[in-house]
Amino acid sequence: MTPTTQPLADRLRPQSLAEFVGQQHLVGVGKPLYQMLKNNAVHSMILWGPPGVGKTTLARMIAAHTGKRFVALS
């Protein structure tokens, strides 16, 4: 899919934690998830919330940052 035919949501989706808006209490500098990623010590976790809040996007970013494979299940 070319960038111009990609859905708008895909084009605007954050690509890094710095672009991830709205969860600074978790991903901000010095916060729990930030520290886990910084120390490369990410453990299993459950991301819970209503549709559209960024759970899958956050999971993809964590996987990319840690060099792990991401498999989306629905």
DSSP file (Angstrom, degrees, kcal/mol; ACC not computed):
  #  RESIDUE AA STRUCTURE BP1 BP2  ACC     N-H-->O    O-->H-N    N-H-->O    O-->H-N    TCO  KAPPA ALPHA  PHI   PSI    X-CA   Y-CA   Z-CA
    1    1 A M              0   0    0      0, 0.0     5,-0.1     0, 0.0     0, 0.0   0.000 360.0 360.0 360.0 131.3    0.0    0.0    0.0
    2    2 A T    >>  -     0   0    0      1,-0.1     3,-1.3     4,-0.0     4,-1.1  -0.471 360.0-107.2 -82.0 158.0    1.4    3.4   -0.9
    3    3 A P  T 34 S+     0   0    0      0, 0.0     3,-0.2     0, 0.0    -1,-0.1   0.816 119.0  53.5 -55.2 -32.4    1.4    6.3    1.6
    4    4 A T  T 34 S+     0   0    0      1,-0.2     4,-0.1     7,-0.0     7,-0.0   0.735 112.6  42.6 -78.4 -20.0   -1.4    8.1   -0.3
    5    5 A T  T <4 S+     0   0    0     -3,-1.3    -1,-0.2     2,-0.1     3,-0.1   0.496  90.3 107.6-100.4  -4.6   -3.7    5.0   -0.3
    6    6 A Q  S  < S-     0   0    0     -4,-1.1     5,-0.1    -3,-0.2    -4,-0.0  -0.469  84.4 -97.7 -69.0 141.5   -3.0    4.1    3.3
    7    7 A P    >>  -     0   0    0      0, 0.0     4,-1.9     0, 0.0     3,-0.6  -0.283  31.1-117.4 -58.1 146.8   -5.9    4.8    5.7
    8    8 A L  H 3> S+     0   0    0      1,-0.3     4,-2.0     2,-0.2     5,-0.2   0.873 114.0  57.5 -55.2 -41.5   -5.5    8.1    7.5
    9    9 A A  H 3> S+     0   0    0      1,-0.2     4,-0.8     2,-0.2    -1,-0.3   0.882 107.4  48.3 -59.6 -38.3   -5.3    6.3   10.9
   10   10 A D  H <4 S+     0   0    0     -3,-0.6     3,-0.3     1,-0.2    -1,-0.2   0.885 110.9  50.2 -69.0 -38.5   -2.3    4.3    9.7
   11   11 A R  H  < S+     0   0    0     -4,-1.9    -2,-0.2     1,-0.2    -1,-0.2   0.813 116.0  41.9 -69.6 -29.2   -0.6    7.4    8.4
   12   12 A L  H  < S+     0   0    0     -4,-2.0    -1,-0.2    -5,-0.2    -2,-0.2   0.516  84.2 120.2 -95.8  -6.5   -1.1    9.3   11.7
   13   13 A R  S  < S-     0   0    0     -4,-0.8     7,-0.1    -3,-0.3    -3,-0.0  -0.346  73.1-106.1 -61.6 133.6   -0.3    6.4   14.0
   14   14 A P        -     0   0    0      0, 0.0    -1,-0.1     0, 0.0     3,-0.1  -0.283  25.6-164.0 -62.0 146.5    2.7    7.2   16.3
   15   15 A Q  S    S+     0   0    0      1,-0.1     2,-0.3    -3,-0.1    -2,-0.1   0.515  70.2  28.7-107.7 -10.3    5.9    5.5   15.5
   16   16 A S  S >> S-     0   0    0      1,-0.1     3,-1.0    49,-0.0     4,-0.7  -0.944  83.3-106.5-145.0 164.5    7.8    6.0   18.7
   17   17 A L  G >4 S+     0   0    0     -2,-0.3     3,-0.6     1,-0.3    -1,-0.1   0.827 118.1  63.0 -62.4 -30.5    7.0    6.5   22.4
   18   18 A A  G 34 S+     0   0    0      1,-0.2    -1,-0.3    10,-0.0     9,-0.0   0.815 106.4  44.6 -63.4 -29.2    7.9   10.2   22.0
   19   19 A E  G <4 S+     0   0    0     -3,-1.0     2,-0.7     2,-0.1    -1,-0.2   0.570  87.3 105.7 -88.9 -11.4    4.9   10.5   19.6
   20   20 A F    <<  -     0   0    0     -4,-0.7     3,-0.3    -3,-0.6     2,-0.3  -0.609  59.8-161.0 -76.5 112.3    2.6    8.5   21.8
   21   21 A V        +     0   0    0     -2,-0.7    -2,-0.1     1,-0.2    -3,-0.0  -0.717  55.7  26.2-101.9 142.0    0.2   11.1   23.3
   22   22 A G  S    S+     0   0    0     -2,-0.3    -1,-0.2     1,-0.0     3,-0.1   0.367  98.6  76.0 101.1  -4.8   -2.0   10.8   26.3
   23   23 A Q    >>  +     0   0    0     -3,-0.3     4,-2.6     1,-0.1     3,-2.5  -0.138  44.0 137.8-129.7  39.4   -0.3    8.3   28.5
   24   24 A Q  H 3>  +     0   0    0      1,-0.3     4,-1.5     2,-0.2     7,-0.1   0.753  66.9  68.1 -61.0 -24.1    2.6   10.3   30.0
   25   25 A H  H 34 S+     0   0    0      1,-0.2    -1,-0.3     2,-0.1    -2,-0.1   0.678 116.5  26.2 -68.2 -14.7    2.0    8.8   33.4
   26   26 A L  H <4 S+     0   0    0     -3,-2.5     7,-1.4     5,-0.2     8,-1.2   0.744 135.0  27.3-110.1 -42.2    3.2    5.5   31.8
   27   27 A V  H  < S+     0   0    0     -4,-2.6    -3,-0.2     6,-0.2    -2,-0.1   0.453  90.8 110.9-108.3  -1.9    5.5    6.3   28.9
   28   28 A G  S >< S-     0   0    0     -4,-1.5     3,-2.4    -5,-0.4     6,-0.3  -0.236  86.6 -68.5 -68.9 163.3    6.9    9.7   30.0
   29   29 A V  T 3  S+     0   0    0      1,-0.3    -1,-0.2     5,-0.1    -2,-0.1  -0.288 123.5  10.2 -55.3 127.9   10.5   10.1   31.0
   30   30 A G  T 3  S+     0   0    0      1,-0.3    -1,-0.3    -3,-0.1    -2,-0.1   0.386 100.4 124.7  83.7  -2.8   11.2    8.3   34.2
   31   31 A K  S <> S-     0   0    0     -3,-2.4     4,-2.8    -7,-0.1    -1,-0.3  -0.397  76.5 -92.3 -88.5 168.5    7.8    6.5   34.3
   32   32 A P  H  > S+     0   0    0      0, 0.0     4,-2.2     0, 0.0     5,-0.2   0.868 121.4  38.0 -51.3 -54.0    7.3    2.8   34.6
   33   33 A L  H  > S+     0   0    0     -7,-1.4     4,-2.4     1,-0.2     5,-0.2   0.894 115.8  54.0 -69.5 -37.8    7.1    1.7   30.9
   34   34 A Y  H  > S+     0   0    0     -8,-1.2     4,-2.7    -6,-0.3    -1,-0.2   0.931 110.2  47.7 -57.7 -46.4    9.8    4.2   29.9
   35   35 A Q  H  X S+     0   0    0     -4,-2.8     4,-2.3     2,-0.2    -2,-0.2   0.897 109.9  52.3 -64.6 -41.4   12.1    2.7   32.6
   36   36 A M  H  <>S+     0   0    0     -4,-2.2     5,-2.9    -5,-0.2     4,-0.3   0.922 113.7  43.6 -61.0 -43.4   11.4   -0.9   31.5
   37   37 A L  H ><5S+     0   0    0     -4,-2.4     3,-0.9     3,-0.2    -2,-0.2   0.906 112.1  52.7 -68.7 -41.0   12.2    0.0   27.9
   38   38 A K  H 3<5S+     0   0    0     -4,-2.7    -2,-0.2     1,-0.3    -1,-0.2   0.888 116.2  39.7 -60.4 -39.9   15.3    2.0   28.8
   39   39 A N  T 3<5S-     0   0    0     -4,-2.3    -1,-0.3    -5,-0.2    -2,-0.2   0.398 108.0-125.5 -89.9   1.9   16.6   -1.0   30.9
   40   40 A N  T < 5S+     0   0    0     -3,-0.9    -3,-0.2    -4,-0.3    -4,-0.1   0.903  73.1 127.1  51.5  45.0   15.5   -3.5   28.2
   41   41 A A      < +     0   0    0     -5,-2.9     2,-0.5    -6,-0.2    -4,-0.1  -0.429  26.4 158.3-127.5  55.6   13.6   -5.3   31.0
   42   42 A V        -     0   0    0     -6,-0.1     2,-0.2    -5,-0.1     3,-0.1  -0.717  17.7-171.5 -86.4 125.9   10.1   -5.6   29.6
   43   43 A H        -     0   0    0     -2,-0.5    -2,-0.0     1,-0.2    -7,-0.0  -0.525  38.7 -66.8-106.0 175.9    8.0   -8.3   31.2
   44   44 A S        +     0   0    0     -2,-0.2     2,-0.3     1,-0.0    -1,-0.2  -0.307  60.7 171.7 -63.0 148.4    4.6   -9.7   30.3
   45   45 A M        -     0   0    0     -3,-0.1     2,-0.5     2,-0.0    -3,-0.0  -0.982  31.5-127.3-154.1 160.7    1.8   -7.2   30.7
   46   46 A I        -     0   0    0     -2,-0.3     2,-0.6     2,-0.0    -2,-0.0  -0.970  16.3-156.9-114.9 124.7   -1.9   -6.8   30.0
   47   47 A L        -     0   0    0     -2,-0.5     2,-0.4     2,-0.0     8,-0.0  -0.905  21.0-179.7-100.5 120.6   -3.1   -3.7   28.2
   48   48 A W        +     0   0    0     -2,-0.6    -2,-0.0     7,-0.0     0, 0.0  -0.947  20.2  97.7-126.3 140.7   -6.7   -3.1   28.9
   49   49 A G        -     0   0    0     -2,-0.4     3,-0.1     5,-0.0     5,-0.1  -0.901  67.1 -55.3 163.2 173.6   -9.1   -0.4   27.7
   50   50 A P  S >  S-     0   0    0      0, 0.0     3,-1.1     0, 0.0     5,-0.3  -0.217  70.6 -78.0 -69.1 162.8  -11.8    0.5   25.3
   51   51 A P  T 3  S+     0   0    0      0, 0.0     0, 0.0     0, 0.0     0, 0.0  -0.272 112.0  25.8 -59.8 143.9  -11.2    0.3   21.5
   52   52 A G  T 3  S+     0   0    0     -3,-0.1     0, 0.0     1,-0.0     0, 0.0   0.533  82.0 111.0  86.9   6.7   -9.2    3.0   19.9
   53   53 A V  S <  S-     0   0    0     -3,-1.1    -1,-0.0    -4,-0.0     0, 0.0   0.567  93.3 -97.4 -93.3  -7.3   -7.1    4.2   22.9
   54   54 A G  S  > S+     0   0    0     -5,-0.1     4,-2.7     3,-0.0     5,-0.2   0.632  76.6 135.9 108.6  16.4   -3.8    2.8   21.5
   55   55 A K  H  > S+     0   0    0     -5,-0.3     4,-2.3     2,-0.2     5,-0.1   0.945  81.0  41.3 -61.5 -48.8   -3.2   -0.6   23.1
   56   56 A T  H  > S+     0   0    0      2,-0.2     4,-2.6     1,-0.2    -1,-0.2   0.899 114.6  52.1 -67.8 -40.4   -2.2   -2.3   19.9
   57   57 A T  H  > S+     0   0    0      2,-0.2     4,-2.2     1,-0.2    -1,-0.2   0.927 111.2  47.5 -60.5 -44.7   -0.1    0.7   18.8
   58   58 A L  H  X S+     0   0    0     -4,-2.7     4,-2.4     1,-0.2    -2,-0.2   0.913 111.2  51.0 -62.6 -43.1    1.7    0.7   22.1
   59   59 A A  H  X S+     0   0    0     -4,-2.3     4,-2.4    -5,-0.2    -2,-0.2   0.898 109.7  50.5 -62.4 -40.9    2.3   -3.1   22.0
   60   60 A R  H  X S+     0   0    0     -4,-2.6     4,-2.6     2,-0.2    -1,-0.2   0.909 110.8  49.1 -62.2 -42.5    3.8   -2.7   18.4
   61   61 A M  H  X S+     0   0    0     -4,-2.2     4,-2.6     2,-0.2    -2,-0.2   0.897 110.8  49.9 -65.8 -40.1    6.1    0.0   19.6
   62   62 A I  H  X S+     0   0    0     -4,-2.4     4,-2.0     2,-0.2     6,-0.2   0.936 112.2  47.9 -62.9 -45.9    7.3   -2.0   22.6
   63   63 A A  H  X>S+     0   0    0     -4,-2.4     5,-2.5     1,-0.2     4,-0.7   0.923 113.3  47.4 -61.2 -44.8    7.9   -5.0   20.3
   64   64 A A  H ><5S+     0   0    0     -4,-2.6     3,-0.8     1,-0.2    -1,-0.2   0.915 111.6  50.9 -63.3 -42.8    9.8   -2.9   17.8
   65   65 A H  H 3<5S+     0   0    0     -4,-2.6    -1,-0.2     1,-0.2    -2,-0.2   0.857 115.8  41.1 -64.1 -35.6   11.9   -1.3   20.6
   66   66 A T  H 3<5S-     0   0    0     -4,-2.0    -1,-0.2    -5,-0.2    -2,-0.2   0.445 111.7-117.1 -93.9  -0.3   12.9   -4.6   22.1
   67   67 A G  T <<5 +     0   0    0     -3,-0.8     2,-0.2    -4,-0.7    -3,-0.2   0.767  67.2 140.7  72.4  24.7   13.5   -6.3   18.8
   68   68 A K      < -     0   0    0     -5,-2.5     2,-0.3    -6,-0.2    -1,-0.2  -0.637  57.4-104.8 -99.8 158.5   10.7   -8.8   19.4
   69   69 A R        -     0   0    0     -2,-0.2     2,-0.5    -3,-0.1    -1,-0.1  -0.607  31.1-147.7 -79.3 139.3    8.2  -10.2   16.9
   70   70 A F        -     0   0    0     -2,-0.3     2,-0.5     2,-0.0   -10,-0.0  -0.945  14.7-176.7-112.7 128.3    4.7   -8.8   17.2
   71   71 A V        -     0   0    0     -2,-0.5     2,-0.4     2,-0.0    -2,-0.0  -0.978  17.1-145.6-124.0 116.5    1.6  -11.0   16.4
   72   72 A A        -     0   0    0     -2,-0.5     2,-0.4     2,-0.0    -2,-0.0  -0.686  17.3-174.9 -84.8 129.5   -1.7   -9.3   16.6
   73   73 A L              0   0    0     -2,-0.4    -2,-0.0     1,-0.1     0, 0.0  -0.948 360.0 360.0-120.8 144.4   -4.6  -11.4   17.8
   74   74 A S              0   0    0     -2,-0.4    -1,-0.1     0, 0.0    -2,-0.0   0.367 360.0 360.0-133.8 360.0   -8.2  -10.3   17.8
